[in-house]
Amino acid sequence: MEAPFYPHSPIYSIKALSRALDEPVERLIALAKRSSRLYRYVPQLKKDGITPRHTYDAHEPLKTIQRKIVDRILSRVVYPEYLHGGIKDAKRPRSIYSNARIHAGAKTVILQDIADFFPSITTEHVRFIFTGLFRFSEDVATLLAILTTREGQVPQGASTSSYLANLVFWDIEPGLVERFRAQGLKYSRFADDITASSETELPSSVTSHVIASVSWMLGKKGCQQKRSKMHVRKRGQALLRSQKAEVVTVTGLVVDRATLALPKKERMAIRTAVKQLEDRVKGQHGQLSIEDGKEVRRVMGRIGRLIACGHPDGQKLKARVRAMLTIAPLLDRTVVSDNTQSPPLTNSDYVVTI
């Protein structure tokens, strides 16, 4: 049975934890006593542009210690292939693409979402992760749980939180996945997005069983489904009789076919964005401003989504932007590379990654 696995020796004492993190015992304990006050609220908006997303960023020195907990403990777990959110895995890279690829070509897709996922993960849940999965002592697990939670909950935005979200169902999710596979179903989870799919059309009795099984798993940890995001989609099926059949998407990617794709609306928007950049270059007589440079970076990130899906337009649009920058370099410095990751633009260093 595929399950999260920690392949290293357990940590049994606070002194051993101190050595593992290279932090004095006194400092760890002192920070734990005031850890909930060491966060900065960073409000964001969800995809709808209206609903607030409550995220937090840890202040120093808690931020550094959480980073060490990630690097020296949490990232050393061997994560099963059905988990895809926020996991660094050089051998089996995880992303929205790896998550959606599992369900490519499916005829039935069952989409479920966890309501208020991160706040639903409590300090007690985290303590149980460290005592059960990691086999750490109660003292060590309790200290780690306090250092990685805020006011009794896992704070979305902290470096440790995505790892803890992946591990919260460590003791029950593997069994659920095994049962689904025995029924010919594929399963994946990207943070709070849960997807089960089948290469055949499923009767309503089976889809109801899948939904009930996931609800049972969530309930065991005090989580609930977000009913508004629970959907059973079948290839070529319209949501209403009066509508055209809509494509089925998983984490924003079309899975109707054997290969992944972006929704048509998004593909058209990317083409439009490239055309607007080209028109801007013509209108500004071959000179790009600082804001133009930022827009180039945004557009290249969107083109990268096409390339990641293997869409032929991706490389064509990329070539058009490269040609545009040959005509209109960004002020006095332009660095063009094939690296999709790039540092932020500053007033003294204009870097475009292509």
Disulfide bonds with the S-S distance in Angstrom:
none
